[in-house]
């Protein structure tokens, strides 16, 4: 049976006159786009331009909410009361919905960003609060989760549609969380290495950790970060490696956990 997998990228992270990443080039490769909602990065004009380009290319649109942390690019951990955190998610999902509809599209999925995502991968209650908030605004939204972590357990407990994600450009700890960016080797810049890793993980249905541990997981989508300097080359390398392995790139459908 031929296997299909989605390839997603974080984008829409430019701000005003400041440019981050090459979204246009990425949109020619990926099948889903996680668009920043203006809190960790992005603004209303960037959101509109990114979503319009995604619609033109038939790329699935996702809301990519983060902490209110423009200075730290959403990678500084914050502690918010859960009700406030839920409103933060609702605010950003609502903005994404409005911008997507104005561009002739719809928000298909939700993916948490940066420190918010990392904290939710460790804290099931926090992940559940975020997902329930998103679902209160968009009941049919697909929740993209970091496979094998508290994110997946929270989404499965809710019973919503989920898509399990692995990362092409990040190294893994033995609990399926991502290696802290401050540590050597946490970010993978070599397109060939990224492609080989992804082809093996998809073929075997596992996450490969830095220690060599193999964690069985469902894999629906593969992520790369648009702000990585070699992002476009990594995207192309992963696409080519998957195709050579007989894997078809296609938008995930979403399935109940």
Buried (B, 14 or more C-beta within 10 A) or exposed (E): EEEBBBBBBBBBBBBEEEEBBBBEBBBBBBBBBBBBBBBBBBBEEBBBBBBBBBBEBEBBBBBBBBBBBBEBBBBEEBEBEBEEBBEBBBBBBBBBBEBBEEBEBBBBBBBBBBBBBBBBBEBBEBBBBBBBBBBEBBEEBBBBBBBBBBBBBBBBEBEBBBBBBBBBBBBBBEEBBBBEEEEEEBBBEBBEBBBBBBBBBBBEBBBBBEEEBEBEBBBBBBBBBBBBEBBBBBBBBBBBBBEEBEBEBEBBEBEEB
